Amino acid sequence: MISKRKFIQIILVSVAMILILISIASATPFAYITNIASNNISIIDTATHNIVANVSVGTNPYGIAVTPDGTEKYM
C-alpha cells in the first residue's frame, strides 16, 4: 500500500515530467513517461497522443532523460 505522502510525491513527479515533456514535444516525436507503480516506461506518439509501447525497466523508475536528437534514453 502506498502512503498518502508517497502518492502525492508520485503525482507531483508525474506532473513535472508531463510539463517537461510538453515543453520538448515539438523537438521529438515521442514522449517517455515513467510509471513507478507498474515499473515500466510508456512511449507516447506526440502527434497522435497514443501509447505506442510500454517497456519494462525494473523497479521504481523515477525519471528519464532523452538526448536532443532522440537517439539515446537514460534512466
Chimera marker file (.cmm) of the C-alpha trace (Angstrom):
<marker_set name="trace">
<marker id="1" x="0.000" y="0.000" z="0.000" r="1" g="1" b="0" radius="0.5"/>
<marker id="2" x="1.342" y="3.416" z="-0.955" r="1" g="1" b="0" radius="0.5"/>
<marker id="3" x="1.196" y="6.089" z="1.758" r="1" g="1" b="0" radius="0.5"/>
<marker id="4" x="-0.616" y="9.348" z="1.076" r="1" g="1" b="0" radius="0.5"/>
<marker id="5" x="2.686" y="11.262" z="1.118" r="1" g="1" b="0" radius="0.5"/>
<marker id="6" x="4.312" y="8.849" z="-1.376" r="1" g="1" b="0" radius="0.5"/>
<marker id="7" x="1.214" y="9.072" z="-3.604" r="1" g="1" b="0" radius="0.5"/>
<marker id="8" x="1.413" y="12.886" z="-3.622" r="1" g="1" b="0" radius="0.5"/>
<marker id="9" x="5.123" y="12.696" z="-4.474" r="1" g="1" b="0" radius="0.5"/>
<marker id="10" x="4.348" y="10.358" z="-7.367" r="1" g="1" b="0" radius="0.5"/>
<marker id="11" x="1.662" y="12.736" z="-8.652" r="1" g="1" b="0" radius="0.5"/>
<marker id="12" x="3.973" y="15.762" z="-8.400" r="1" g="1" b="0" radius="0.5"/>
<marker id="13" x="6.802" y="13.973" z="-10.201" r="1" g="1" b="0" radius="0.5"/>
<marker id="14" x="4.377" y="12.798" z="-12.884" r="1" g="1" b="0" radius="0.5"/>
<marker id="15" x="3.039" y="16.319" z="-13.405" r="1" g="1" b="0" radius="0.5"/>
<marker id="16" x="6.583" y="17.708" z="-13.578" r="1" g="1" b="0" radius="0.5"/>
<marker id="17" x="7.565" y="15.077" z="-16.134" r="1" g="1" b="0" radius="0.5"/>
<marker id="18" x="4.467" y="15.822" z="-18.209" r="1" g="1" b="0" radius="0.5"/>
<marker id="19" x="5.233" y="19.546" z="-18.189" r="1" g="1" b="0" radius="0.5"/>
<marker id="20" x="8.841" y="18.905" z="-19.184" r="1" g="1" b="0" radius="0.5"/>
<marker id="21" x="7.779" y="16.558" z="-21.958" r="1" g="1" b="0" radius="0.5"/>
<marker id="22" x="5.194" y="19.029" z="-23.228" r="1" g="1" b="0" radius="0.5"/>
<marker id="23" x="7.926" y="21.663" z="-23.494" r="1" g="1" b="0" radius="0.5"/>
<marker id="24" x="10.114" y="19.383" z="-25.630" r="1" g="1" b="0" radius="0.5"/>
<marker id="25" x="7.311" y="17.646" z="-27.527" r="1" g="1" b="0" radius="0.5"/>
<marker id="26" x="7.910" y="19.728" z="-30.621" r="1" g="1" b="0" radius="0.5"/>
<marker id="27" x="11.561" y="18.641" z="-30.667" r="1" g="1" b="0" radius="0.5"/>
<marker id="28" x="10.907" y="14.889" z="-30.583" r="1" g="1" b="0" radius="0.5"/>
<marker id="29" x="8.100" y="12.730" z="-31.966" r="1" g="1" b="0" radius="0.5"/>
<marker id="30" x="7.784" y="10.703" z="-28.744" r="1" g="1" b="0" radius="0.5"/>
<marker id="31" x="7.260" y="11.339" z="-25.046" r="1" g="1" b="0" radius="0.5"/>
<marker id="32" x="8.651" y="8.920" z="-22.470" r="1" g="1" b="0" radius="0.5"/>
<marker id="33" x="6.673" y="8.621" z="-19.223" r="1" g="1" b="0" radius="0.5"/>
<marker id="34" x="7.970" y="6.633" z="-16.251" r="1" g="1" b="0" radius="0.5"/>
<marker id="35" x="5.350" y="4.595" z="-14.409" r="1" g="1" b="0" radius="0.5"/>
<marker id="36" x="6.598" y="3.885" z="-10.889" r="1" g="1" b="0" radius="0.5"/>
<marker id="37" x="3.693" y="1.652" z="-9.867" r="1" g="1" b="0" radius="0.5"/>
<marker id="38" x="3.947" y="-0.628" z="-12.912" r="1" g="1" b="0" radius="0.5"/>
<marker id="39" x="7.761" y="-0.491" z="-13.294" r="1" g="1" b="0" radius="0.5"/>
<marker id="40" x="7.714" y="0.498" z="-16.946" r="1" g="1" b="0" radius="0.5"/>
<marker id="41" x="8.001" y="3.408" z="-19.348" r="1" g="1" b="0" radius="0.5"/>
<marker id="42" x="5.168" y="4.386" z="-21.676" r="1" g="1" b="0" radius="0.5"/>
<marker id="43" x="6.252" y="5.679" z="-25.072" r="1" g="1" b="0" radius="0.5"/>
<marker id="44" x="3.690" y="8.106" z="-26.448" r="1" g="1" b="0" radius="0.5"/>
<marker id="45" x="3.456" y="9.365" z="-30.016" r="1" g="1" b="0" radius="0.5"/>
<marker id="46" x="3.090" y="13.123" z="-29.513" r="1" g="1" b="0" radius="0.5"/>
<marker id="47" x="1.373" y="13.582" z="-32.869" r="1" g="1" b="0" radius="0.5"/>
<marker id="48" x="-1.452" y="11.118" z="-32.154" r="1" g="1" b="0" radius="0.5"/>
<marker id="49" x="-1.303" y="11.076" z="-28.322" r="1" g="1" b="0" radius="0.5"/>
<marker id="50" x="-1.376" y="7.259" z="-28.416" r="1" g="1" b="0" radius="0.5"/>
<marker id="51" x="0.771" y="4.909" z="-26.361" r="1" g="1" b="0" radius="0.5"/>
<marker id="52" x="2.906" y="3.047" z="-28.884" r="1" g="1" b="0" radius="0.5"/>
<marker id="53" x="4.765" y="0.843" z="-26.374" r="1" g="1" b="0" radius="0.5"/>
<marker id="54" x="5.235" y="0.026" z="-22.709" r="1" g="1" b="0" radius="0.5"/>
<marker id="55" x="8.770" y="-1.058" z="-21.833" r="1" g="1" b="0" radius="0.5"/>
<marker id="56" x="9.576" y="-2.885" z="-18.576" r="1" g="1" b="0" radius="0.5"/>
<marker id="57" x="12.589" y="-1.263" z="-16.940" r="1" g="1" b="0" radius="0.5"/>
<marker id="58" x="12.940" y="-2.674" z="-13.423" r="1" g="1" b="0" radius="0.5"/>
<marker id="59" x="11.747" y="-1.428" z="-10.084" r="1" g="1" b="0" radius="0.5"/>
<marker id="60" x="10.672" y="2.142" z="-9.371" r="1" g="1" b="0" radius="0.5"/>
<marker id="61" x="11.692" y="4.069" z="-12.491" r="1" g="1" b="0" radius="0.5"/>
<marker id="62" x="11.871" y="7.689" z="-11.404" r="1" g="1" b="0" radius="0.5"/>
<marker id="63" x="12.696" y="9.720" z="-14.486" r="1" g="1" b="0" radius="0.5"/>
<marker id="64" x="14.136" y="9.592" z="-17.950" r="1" g="1" b="0" radius="0.5"/>
<marker id="65" x="16.382" y="11.864" z="-19.989" r="1" g="1" b="0" radius="0.5"/>
<marker id="66" x="16.479" y="11.890" z="-23.778" r="1" g="1" b="0" radius="0.5"/>
<marker id="67" x="19.298" y="13.330" z="-25.860" r="1" g="1" b="0" radius="0.5"/>
<marker id="68" x="18.276" y="16.270" z="-28.083" r="1" g="1" b="0" radius="0.5"/>
<marker id="69" x="18.470" y="14.123" z="-31.212" r="1" g="1" b="0" radius="0.5"/>
<marker id="70" x="16.307" y="11.437" z="-29.583" r="1" g="1" b="0" radius="0.5"/>
<marker id="71" x="18.771" y="8.605" z="-30.164" r="1" g="1" b="0" radius="0.5"/>
<marker id="72" x="19.686" y="7.920" z="-26.517" r="1" g="1" b="0" radius="0.5"/>
<marker id="73" x="17.496" y="7.480" z="-23.441" r="1" g="1" b="0" radius="0.5"/>
<marker id="74" x="18.797" y="7.362" z="-19.872" r="1" g="1" b="0" radius="0.5"/>
<marker id="75" x="17.106" y="6.496" z="-16.584" r="1" g="1" b="0" radius="0.5"/>
<link id1="1" id2="2" r="1" g="1" b="0" radius="0.2"/>
<link id1="2" id2="3" r="1" g="1" b="0" radius="0.2"/>
<link id1="3" id2="4" r="1" g="1" b="0" radius="0.2"/>
<link id1="4" id2="5" r="1" g="1" b="0" radius="0.2"/>
<link id1="5" id2="6" r="1" g="1" b="0" radius="0.2"/>
<link id1="6" id2="7" r="1" g="1" b="0" radius="0.2"/>
<link id1="7" id2="8" r="1" g="1" b="0" radius="0.2"/>
<link id1="8" id2="9" r="1" g="1" b="0" radius="0.2"/>
<link id1="9" id2="10" r="1" g="1" b="0" radius="0.2"/>
<link id1="10" id2="11" r="1" g="1" b="0" radius="0.2"/>
<link id1="11" id2="12" r="1" g="1" b="0" radius="0.2"/>
<link id1="12" id2="13" r="1" g="1" b="0" radius="0.2"/>
<link id1="13" id2="14" r="1" g="1" b="0" radius="0.2"/>
<link id1="14" id2="15" r="1" g="1" b="0" radius="0.2"/>
<link id1="15" id2="16" r="1" g="1" b="0" radius="0.2"/>
<link id1="16" id2="17" r="1" g="1" b="0" radius="0.2"/>
<link id1="17" id2="18" r="1" g="1" b="0" radius="0.2"/>
<link id1="18" id2="19" r="1" g="1" b="0" radius="0.2"/>
<link id1="19" id2="20" r="1" g="1" b="0" radius="0.2"/>
<link id1="20" id2="21" r="1" g="1" b="0" radius="0.2"/>
<link id1="21" id2="22" r="1" g="1" b="0" radius="0.2"/>
<link id1="22" id2="23" r="1" g="1" b="0" radius="0.2"/>
<link id1="23" id2="24" r="1" g="1" b="0" radius="0.2"/>
<link id1="24" id2="25" r="1" g="1" b="0" radius="0.2"/>
<link id1="25" id2="26" r="1" g="1" b="0" radius="0.2"/>
<link id1="26" id2="27" r="1" g="1" b="0" radius="0.2"/>
<link id1="27" id2="28" r="1" g="1" b="0" radius="0.2"/>
<link id1="28" id2="29" r="1" g="1" b="0" radius="0.2"/>
<link id1="29" id2="30" r="1" g="1" b="0" radius="0.2"/>
<link id1="30" id2="31" r="1" g="1" b="0" radius="0.2"/>
<link id1="31" id2="32" r="1" g="1" b="0" radius="0.2"/>
<link id1="32" id2="33" r="1" g="1" b="0" radius="0.2"/>
<link id1="33" id2="34" r="1" g="1" b="0" radius="0.2"/>
<link id1="34" id2="35" r="1" g="1" b="0" radius="0.2"/>
<link id1="35" id2="36" r="1" g="1" b="0" radius="0.2"/>
<link id1="36" id2="37" r="1" g="1" b="0" radius="0.2"/>
<link id1="37" id2="38" r="1" g="1" b="0" radius="0.2"/>
<link id1="38" id2="39" r="1" g="1" b="0" radius="0.2"/>
<link id1="39" id2="40" r="1" g="1" b="0" radius="0.2"/>
<link id1="40" id2="41" r="1" g="1" b="0" radius="0.2"/>
<link id1="41" id2="42" r="1" g="1" b="0" radius="0.2"/>
<link id1="42" id2="43" r="1" g="1" b="0" radius="0.2"/>
<link id1="43" id2="44" r="1" g="1" b="0" radius="0.2"/>
<link id1="44" id2="45" r="1" g="1" b="0" radius="0.2"/>
<link id1="45" id2="46" r="1" g="1" b="0" radius="0.2"/>
<link id1="46" id2="47" r="1" g="1" b="0" radius="0.2"/>
<link id1="47" id2="48" r="1" g="1" b="0" radius="0.2"/>
<link id1="48" id2="49" r="1" g="1" b="0" radius="0.2"/>
<link id1="49" id2="50" r="1" g="1" b="0" radius="0.2"/>
<link id1="50" id2="51" r="1" g="1" b="0" radius="0.2"/>
<link id1="51" id2="52" r="1" g="1" b="0" radius="0.2"/>
<link id1="52" id2="53" r="1" g="1" b="0" radius="0.2"/>
<link id1="53" id2="54" r="1" g="1" b="0" radius="0.2"/>
<link id1="54" id2="55" r="1" g="1" b="0" radius="0.2"/>
<link id1="55" id2="56" r="1" g="1" b="0" radius="0.2"/>
<link id1="56" id2="57" r="1" g="1" b="0" radius="0.2"/>
<link id1="57" id2="58" r="1" g="1" b="0" radius="0.2"/>
<link id1="58" id2="59" r="1" g="1" b="0" radius="0.2"/>
<link id1="59" id2="60" r="1" g="1" b="0" radius="0.2"/>
<link id1="60" id2="61" r="1" g="1" b="0" radius="0.2"/>
<link id1="61" id2="62" r="1" g="1" b="0" radius="0.2"/>
<link id1="62" id2="63" r="1" g="1" b="0" radius="0.2"/>
<link id1="63" id2="64" r="1" g="1" b="0" radius="0.2"/>
<link id1="64" id2="65" r="1" g="1" b="0" radius="0.2"/>
<link id1="65" id2="66" r="1" g="1" b="0" radius="0.2"/>
<link id1="66" id2="67" r="1" g="1" b="0" radius="0.2"/>
<link id1="67" id2="68" r="1" g="1" b="0" radius="0.2"/>
<link id1="68" id2="69" r="1" g="1" b="0" radius="0.2"/>
<link id1="69" id2="70" r="1" g="1" b="0" radius="0.2"/>
<link id1="70" id2="71" r="1" g="1" b="0" radius="0.2"/>
<link id1="71" id2="72" r="1" g="1" b="0" radius="0.2"/>
<link id1="72" id2="73" r="1" g="1" b="0" radius="0.2"/>
<link id1="73" id2="74" r="1" g="1" b="0" radius="0.2"/>
<link id1="74" id2="75" r="1" g="1" b="0" radius="0.2"/>
</marker_set>
